[in-house]
């Protein structure tokens, strides 16, 4: 028996949305560990190969040579993203067409999770063994199967959430994801990467770098099992049929969606403008995410655990942004919410351009103190990009019917992954050419400004129809 939509409007089920968020918990947990540690692994392993010394020894003797290997670090990171660019739309399309007793997304989520979880701990093991081929092969396997997992996992939310409620639902999903990222960050505080990197070869302790990867794998499997046992795709699709239909009528689109006709010109232009701006802001954001660990260790010459505190502060600011972004979008529309987020991020990045290493030496190995101003930058960036990410994905899937959510999720991730394919290589070349780590915030600032211009000038502000307010404890999950 299909449930009818609630009288007077739509209501978001916050508990169910949070349970779906366990999928994103696993995604951000794994990627936070991957992005925080792998670029430094690559820097160190190529320093040993090219110059026959560790990256710490190279930093002490000839710091510019550290910059010289960043181009190949960028290529390796970009090759992973290039595979994702191809695979994400494929898995999105496949999951749209899949029909099984456990749903159309769940088979991909389960297989992707378990294979990635098995391969993930082998990355630091091969690094410790100085096996470049083995390490890069494990990174590739993890990425391929995480792409099998990621697109269907993200598509699961719009599958069972009416369109006007998706911004707030996406906020809850992202908060769950940031809990995963925060957990990975805490691991980095206790398992200090710089203490491993700065240690002589014979004194490096494998478990310092191995434990975060093992713990991330275990928690990712647990999160997938929670999702599997609590979210019954086929049953929910039937129960929510009428609510989803009402959501289609209230969609924030310029022309109605019709699967039997080609996409309208207005909706197609809107989609291309959103994806173009998304490409630019992901080029900026991924540049910072990929190189911040090396920036802290090799430019600021500070302890890597400070990067983890930096990430926690940015994560807290992001959670605040995700919690309120849906309400802001209700009042000013998703377009201006995203534009505001980009402007705030740009201000933070301009501040970062003036951050310098402090000359207040601390620690046994002579690391410099971490500049307090960078914490402020990460709060700005965390809050601003939360507004951006919270509303951008719902804007993309707003432009399709329920039959094509996986495909349009693929478009969204194709834009982000193509940016993450280009930006590590491009920035690596910029760093190599400029021989200056200050190029990182300048590069990110320019791209964020370009993204703001594209989005603000080309995307229209279309607000969805109003739905009834929900009072009390459920207020966070309601749409106005």
C-alpha positions as CSV (number, residue, x, y, z in Angstrom):
1,X,0.0,0.0,0.0
2,X,1.5,3.3,-1.0
3,X,1.6,6.1,1.5
4,X,0.2,9.4,0.4
5,X,2.1,12.6,0.8
6,X,1.5,14.4,4.2
7,X,-1.4,16.8,4.2
8,X,-0.3,20.3,3.4
9,X,3.1,19.5,2.0
10,X,6.3,17.3,2.4
11,X,8.3,16.3,5.5
12,X,11.8,15.0,5.6
13,X,12.5,11.8,7.6
14,X,15.7,12.9,9.4
15,X,16.3,9.4,10.9
16,X,16.2,7.7,7.5
17,X,18.3,10.4,5.9
18,X,20.9,10.1,8.7
19,X,21.0,6.3,8.1
20,X,21.6,6.9,4.4
21,X,24.4,9.2,5.5
22,X,26.4,6.2,6.7
23,X,27.3,5.6,3.1
24,X,28.9,9.1,3.0
25,X,30.5,8.5,6.4
26,X,32.5,5.6,4.8
27,X,33.3,7.7,1.7
28,X,34.8,10.7,3.5
29,X,36.5,8.5,6.1
30,X,38.5,6.7,3.4
31,X,39.2,9.8,1.3
32,X,40.3,11.8,4.3
33,X,43.0,9.2,5.1
34,X,43.8,8.8,1.4
35,X,44.2,12.5,0.6
36,X,46.0,13.3,3.9
37,X,48.7,10.6,3.6
38,X,49.1,9.4,0.0
39,X,50.6,12.6,-1.6
40,X,53.2,12.6,1.2
41,X,53.9,8.9,0.6
42,X,54.4,9.6,-3.1
43,X,56.7,12.6,-2.4
44,X,58.9,10.6,-0.1
45,X,59.0,7.5,-2.3
46,X,60.0,9.5,-5.4
47,X,62.6,11.5,-3.4
48,X,64.2,8.1,-2.4
49,X,64.0,6.9,-6.0
50,X,65.3,10.1,-7.7
51,X,67.8,11.5,-5.2
52,X,68.6,8.4,-3.0
53,X,67.5,10.1,0.2
54,X,64.3,10.5,2.1
55,X,62.1,13.6,1.6
56,X,63.1,14.8,5.1
57,X,66.8,14.5,4.2
58,X,66.1,16.2,0.9
59,X,64.2,19.0,2.7
60,X,67.1,19.7,5.0
61,X,69.8,19.7,2.2
62,X,68.0,21.1,-0.9
63,X,64.3,22.1,-0.3
64,X,63.7,23.1,-3.9
65,X,64.1,19.5,-5.0
66,X,61.0,18.6,-3.0
67,X,59.1,21.0,-5.3
68,X,60.7,19.3,-8.3
69,X,59.0,16.0,-7.6
70,X,55.5,17.5,-7.1
71,X,54.7,17.2,-10.8
72,X,55.0,13.4,-10.8
73,X,53.0,13.3,-7.5
74,X,50.3,15.3,-9.3
75,X,50.3,12.9,-12.3
76,X,49.8,9.8,-10.0
77,X,47.0,11.5,-8.2
78,X,45.5,12.7,-11.5
79,X,45.6,9.2,-13.0
80,X,43.4,7.9,-10.2
81,X,40.9,10.7,-10.9
82,X,41.0,10.1,-14.6
83,X,39.9,6.5,-14.0
84,X,37.1,7.9,-11.8
85,X,36.0,10.3,-14.5
86,X,35.4,7.3,-16.8
87,X,33.9,4.9,-14.2
88,X,31.5,7.2,-12.3
89,X,29.1,7.8,-15.1
90,X,29.3,4.1,-16.1
91,X,28.3,2.9,-12.6
92,X,25.7,5.6,-12.4
93,X,24.0,4.4,-15.6
94,X,24.4,0.7,-14.6
95,X,22.8,1.3,-11.2
96,X,19.8,3.2,-12.8
97,X,19.1,0.1,-14.9
98,X,19.8,-2.6,-12.2
99,X,16.9,-4.4,-10.5
100,X,17.7,-6.9,-7.7
101,X,15.9,-8.0,-4.5
102,X,18.1,-5.7,-2.5
103,X,17.6,-2.7,-4.7
104,X,19.4,-1.0,-7.6
105,X,22.2,0.8,-5.6
106,X,23.0,-1.7,-2.9
107,X,24.8,-4.4,-4.9
108,X,27.4,-1.8,-6.1
109,X,27.7,-0.3,-2.6
110,X,28.5,-3.7,-1.0
111,X,30.9,-5.0,-3.6
112,X,32.7,-1.6,-3.8
113,X,33.0,-1.3,-0.1
114,X,34.5,-4.8,0.6
115,X,37.1,-4.8,-2.2
116,X,38.2,-1.2,-1.3
117,X,38.4,-2.1,2.4
118,X,40.6,-5.2,1.6
119,X,43.0,-3.2,-0.7
120,X,43.3,0.0,1.4
121,X,45.8,-1.2,4.1
122,X,48.2,-2.5,1.4
123,X,49.0,1.1,0.3
124,X,51.1,2.0,3.4
125,X,52.6,-1.5,3.5
126,X,53.9,-1.2,-0.1
127,X,55.1,2.4,0.7
128,X,57.0,1.1,3.7
129,X,58.6,-1.6,1.5
130,X,59.6,1.1,-1.0
131,X,57.6,-0.7,-3.7
132,X,56.3,2.1,-6.0
133,X,54.5,-0.3,-8.4
134,X,52.7,-2.1,-5.6
135,X,51.6,1.1,-3.9
136,X,50.3,2.7,-7.0
137,X,48.5,-0.5,-8.0
138,X,46.7,-0.6,-4.6
139,X,45.8,3.1,-4.9
140,X,44.2,2.3,-8.4
141,X,42.2,-0.7,-7.0
142,X,40.9,1.3,-4.1
143,X,39.8,4.1,-6.4
144,X,38.1,1.9,-9.0
145,X,36.0,0.1,-6.4
146,X,35.3,3.3,-4.5
147,X,33.8,4.6,-7.7
148,X,31.6,1.5,-7.9
149,X,30.5,2.4,-4.4
150,X,30.4,6.2,-4.5
151,X,28.0,7.0,-7.3
152,X,25.2,4.6,-6.2
153,X,25.7,5.6,-2.5
154,X,25.2,9.3,-3.3
155,X,22.3,8.6,-5.7
156,X,20.5,6.7,-2.9
157,X,19.5,10.0,-1.2
158,X,17.6,11.6,-4.1
159,X,16.1,8.2,-4.9
160,X,13.9,8.4,-1.8
161,X,13.8,12.1,-1.1
162,X,11.3,14.5,-2.8
163,X,13.1,17.3,-4.8
164,X,12.2,20.3,-2.5
165,X,13.7,18.5,0.5
166,X,17.0,17.5,-1.0
167,X,19.0,20.5,0.0
168,X,18.3,19.8,3.7
169,X,18.7,16.1,3.2
170,X,22.0,16.7,1.6
171,X,23.1,18.8,4.6
172,X,22.4,15.8,6.9
173,X,24.2,13.4,4.5
174,X,27.2,15.7,4.5
175,X,27.3,16.1,8.3
176,X,27.4,12.3,8.6
177,X,30.2,12.3,6.0
178,X,32.1,14.9,8.0
179,X,31.9,12.7,11.1
180,X,33.8,10.1,9.1
181,X,36.3,12.7,8.0
182,X,36.7,14.0,11.5
183,X,37.3,10.4,12.8
184,X,40.1,10.0,10.2
185,X,41.5,13.4,11.2
186,X,41.7,12.3,14.9
187,X,43.6,9.2,13.7
188,X,46.1,11.6,12.1
189,X,46.6,13.5,15.3
190,X,47.7,10.3,17.2
191,X,49.5,8.6,14.2
192,X,51.7,11.6,13.3
193,X,52.8,11.2,9.7
194,X,55.6,13.7,10.0
195,X,57.2,11.7,12.8
196,X,57.4,8.8,10.4
197,X,58.6,10.9,7.4
198,X,61.3,12.7,9.5
199,X,62.6,9.5,11.1
200,X,65.7,7.8,9.7
201,X,64.9,4.9,7.4
202,X,65.9,2.2,9.9
203,X,63.8,3.8,12.7
204,X,60.5,4.1,10.8
205,X,57.6,2.3,12.5
206,X,55.2,0.7,10.0
207,X,52.3,0.8,12.4
208,X,52.4,4.6,12.6
209,X,51.1,4.7,9.0
210,X,49.4,1.3,8.8
211,X,46.8,1.6,11.7
212,X,44.9,4.6,10.2
213,X,44.3,2.6,7.0
214,X,43.2,-0.6,8.8
215,X,40.8,1.3,11.1
216,X,39.4,3.2,8.1
217,X,38.7,-0.1,6.3
218,X,37.0,-1.7,9.3
219,X,34.8,1.4,9.9
220,X,33.9,1.6,6.2
221,X,32.7,-2.0,6.2
222,X,30.6,-1.4,9.3
223,X,29.0,1.7,7.8
224,X,28.0,-0.2,4.7
225,X,26.5,-3.0,6.8
226,X,24.5,-0.4,8.8
227,X,23.2,1.0,5.5
228,X,22.3,-2.5,4.2
229,X,20.4,-3.6,7.2
230,X,18.4,-0.4,7.8
231,X,17.6,0.9,4.3
232,X,15.4,-1.3,2.2
233,X,15.5,0.3,-1.3
234,X,12.6,-1.5,-3.0
235,X,10.2,-1.1,-0.1
236,X,10.9,2.6,0.4
237,X,10.5,3.3,-3.4
238,X,7.0,1.9,-3.2
239,X,6.0,3.6,0.1
240,X,7.3,7.0,-1.1
241,X,5.9,7.0,-4.6
242,X,3.3,9.7,-4.0
243,X,5.6,12.0,-2.1
244,X,8.2,11.7,-4.9
245,X,5.5,12.6,-7.5
246,X,4.6,15.7,-5.5
247,X,8.2,16.6,-5.3
248,X,8.4,16.5,-9.1
249,X,5.6,19.0,-9.3
250,X,7.4,21.4,-6.9
251,X,10.8,21.1,-8.6
252,X,13.0,24.2,-9.0
253,X,13.4,23.9,-12.8
254,X,12.7,26.4,-15.6
255,X,10.7,23.9,-17.7
256,X,9.1,20.6,-16.5
257,X,11.0,17.3,-16.8
258,X,9.7,14.9,-19.4
259,X,11.6,11.6,-20.0
260,X,9.8,11.2,-23.4
261,X,11.3,14.4,-24.8
262,X,14.8,15.8,-25.2
263,X,16.1,18.0,-22.3
264,X,14.9,21.5,-22.8
265,X,17.4,24.2,-23.9
266,X,16.8,26.2,-20.7
267,X,17.4,23.2,-18.4
268,X,20.4,22.0,-20.5
269,X,22.0,25.5,-20.2
270,X,21.4,25.5,-16.5
271,X,23.0,22.1,-16.2
272,X,26.1,23.1,-18.2
273,X,26.6,26.3,-16.2
274,X,26.4,24.4,-12.8
275,X,28.8,21.8,-14.0
276,X,31.2,24.4,-15.4
277,X,31.3,26.3,-12.2
278,X,31.6,23.1,-10.2
279,X,34.6,22.1,-12.3
280,X,36.4,25.3,-11.3
281,X,35.6,25.2,-7.6
282,X,36.7,21.6,-7.4
283,X,40.0,22.5,-9.1
284,X,40.5,24.9,-6.3
285,X,39.3,22.8,-3.5
286,X,41.1,19.6,-4.6
287,X,44.4,21.6,-5.1
288,X,44.3,22.5,-1.4
289,X,43.2,19.0,-0.3
290,X,45.9,17.3,-2.3
291,X,48.8,19.6,-1.4
292,X,48.0,20.9,2.1
293,X,49.9,18.1,3.7
294,X,53.1,18.8,1.7
295,X,52.5,22.5,2.2
296,X,52.6,22.1,6.0
297,X,55.5,19.7,6.1
298,X,57.8,21.1,3.4
299,X,56.8,24.9,3.3
300,X,55.6,25.8,6.8
301,X,58.0,23.1,8.1
302,X,55.5,22.3,10.8
303,X,54.4,19.0,12.4
304,X,51.8,17.1,10.4
305,X,49.4,16.7,13.4
306,X,48.8,20.5,13.1
307,X,47.2,19.7,9.7
308,X,44.8,17.4,11.4
309,X,43.7,20.1,13.8
310,X,43.4,22.4,10.8
311,X,41.1,19.8,9.2
312,X,39.0,19.4,12.4
313,X,38.4,23.2,12.6
314,X,37.4,23.2,8.9
315,X,35.2,20.2,9.5
316,X,33.4,21.9,12.4
317,X,32.8,25.0,10.3
318,X,31.6,22.7,7.5
319,X,29.1,21.0,9.8
320,X,27.7,24.4,10.8
321,X,27.4,25.3,7.1
322,X,25.7,22.0,6.2
323,X,23.3,22.4,9.1
324,X,22.0,25.8,8.0
325,X,22.5,25.8,4.2
326,X,19.1,24.3,3.5
327,X,17.4,27.0,5.6
328,X,19.4,29.7,3.8
329,X,18.5,28.2,0.4
330,X,14.8,28.3,1.4
331,X,15.1,32.1,1.9
332,X,17.4,33.3,-0.8
333,X,17.5,30.3,-3.2
334,X,20.2,27.7,-4.0
335,X,22.0,30.0,-6.4
336,X,22.7,32.8,-4.0
337,X,23.5,30.3,-1.2
338,X,26.3,28.8,-3.4
339,X,27.5,32.3,-4.5
340,X,27.7,33.4,-0.9
341,X,29.7,30.2,-0.1
342,X,32.2,30.9,-2.9
343,X,32.6,34.5,-1.8
344,X,33.4,33.5,1.8
345,X,35.9,30.8,0.5
346,X,37.6,33.4,-1.7
347,X,38.1,35.7,1.3
348,X,39.7,32.9,3.2
349,X,42.1,32.0,0.3
350,X,43.1,35.7,-0.1
351,X,44.1,35.6,3.6
352,X,46.1,32.4,3.0
353,X,48.2,34.2,0.4
354,X,49.7,36.2,3.3
355,X,50.4,33.2,5.6
356,X,54.2,32.6,6.1
357,X,56.2,30.0,8.1
358,X,56.7,31.3,11.7
359,X,60.3,31.4,12.9
360,X,59.4,30.2,16.3
361,X,61.2,26.9,16.3
362,X,59.5,24.1,18.3
363,X,59.9,20.3,18.7
364,X,62.9,18.0,18.8
365,X,63.3,17.9,15.1
366,X,63.2,21.7,14.6
367,X,59.7,22.0,13.2
368,X,58.3,25.6,13.0
369,X,55.2,26.6,15.0
370,X,52.0,26.3,13.0
371,X,50.7,29.8,11.9
372,X,47.4,30.6,13.7
373,X,46.1,32.5,10.7
374,X,45.8,29.3,8.7
375,X,43.2,28.0,11.2
376,X,41.1,31.1,10.3
377,X,41.5,30.4,6.6
378,X,40.2,26.8,7.1
379,X,37.2,28.0,9.0
380,X,36.3,30.4,6.2
381,X,36.9,27.7,3.6
382,X,35.0,25.0,5.5
383,X,31.9,27.0,6.1
384,X,31.9,28.5,2.6
385,X,32.4,25.3,0.7
386,X,29.7,23.6,2.9
387,X,27.2,26.1,1.5
388,X,28.4,25.3,-2.0
389,X,28.5,21.5,-1.8
390,X,25.2,21.3,0.1
391,X,23.2,23.0,-2.7
392,X,25.1,22.1,-5.9
393,X,24.3,18.3,-6.0
394,X,20.5,18.9,-5.5
395,X,20.6,21.5,-8.2
396,X,22.0,18.9,-10.7
397,X,19.6,16.0,-9.8
398,X,16.7,18.5,-9.8
399,X,17.1,18.6,-13.6
400,X,16.2,14.9,-14.1
401,X,13.5,12.4,-13.2
402,X,13.9,9.5,-10.8
403,X,14.7,7.3,-13.7
404,X,18.0,9.1,-14.4
405,X,19.3,10.0,-10.9
406,X,22.3,7.7,-11.3
407,X,23.2,9.2,-14.7
408,X,23.0,12.8,-13.5
409,X,24.9,11.9,-10.4
410,X,27.5,10.7,-12.9
411,X,27.5,14.1,-14.5
412,X,28.0,15.8,-11.2
413,X,31.0,13.5,-10.4
414,X,32.3,13.7,-13.9
415,X,32.7,17.4,-13.5
416,X,34.4,17.1,-10.0
417,X,36.6,14.2,-11.0
418,X,37.8,15.8,-14.3
419,X,38.8,18.8,-12.1
420,X,40.6,16.5,-9.8
421,X,42.3,14.9,-12.8
422,X,43.6,18.3,-14.1
423,X,44.4,20.2,-11.0
424,X,47.1,18.0,-9.4
425,X,49.1,18.0,-12.6
426,X,48.6,21.6,-13.4
427,X,49.4,22.8,-9.9
428,X,52.4,20.4,-9.8
429,X,53.7,22.1,-12.9
430,X,53.0,25.6,-11.4
431,X,54.9,24.7,-8.2
432,X,57.8,23.3,-10.3
433,X,57.9,26.4,-12.5
434,X,57.5,28.9,-9.6
435,X,59.6,27.1,-7.0
436,X,57.3,28.7,-4.5
437,X,54.7,27.1,-2.2
438,X,52.9,30.5,-2.2
439,X,51.6,29.5,-5.6
440,X,49.1,27.2,-3.9
441,X,46.8,29.8,-2.3
442,X,47.2,32.1,-5.4
443,X,46.2,29.3,-7.7
444,X,43.2,28.3,-5.5
445,X,42.1,32.0,-5.2
446,X,42.0,32.6,-8.9
447,X,40.0,29.4,-9.6
448,X,37.5,30.2,-6.9
449,X,37.0,33.7,-8.3
450,X,36.4,32.3,-11.8
451,X,33.9,29.8,-10.4
452,X,32.0,32.6,-8.6
453,X,31.8,34.6,-11.9
454,X,30.6,31.6,-14.0
455,X,28.0,30.5,-11.5
456,X,26.7,34.0,-10.6
457,X,26.4,35.2,-14.2
458,X,25.0,32.1,-15.9
459,X,22.9,30.2,-13.3
460,X,19.3,31.3,-12.7
461,X,17.8,31.5,-9.2
462,X,14.7,29.3,-9.4
463,X,13.1,28.6,-6.0
464,X,11.0,25.5,-5.6
465,X,7.4,25.7,-4.4
466,X,6.8,26.0,-0.7
467,X,6.0,23.0,1.5
468,X,4.7,22.9,5.0
469,X,7.0,23.7,7.9
470,X,7.7,21.0,10.4
471,X,8.0,22.0,14.1
472,X,10.0,20.7,17.1
473,X,12.8,18.2,16.9
474,X,12.2,17.6,13.2
475,X,12.8,21.2,12.2
476,X,16.3,20.5,11.0
477,X,14.9,18.1,8.5
478,X,12.0,20.1,7.2
479,X,11.7,22.3,4.1
480,X,9.8,25.5,4.2
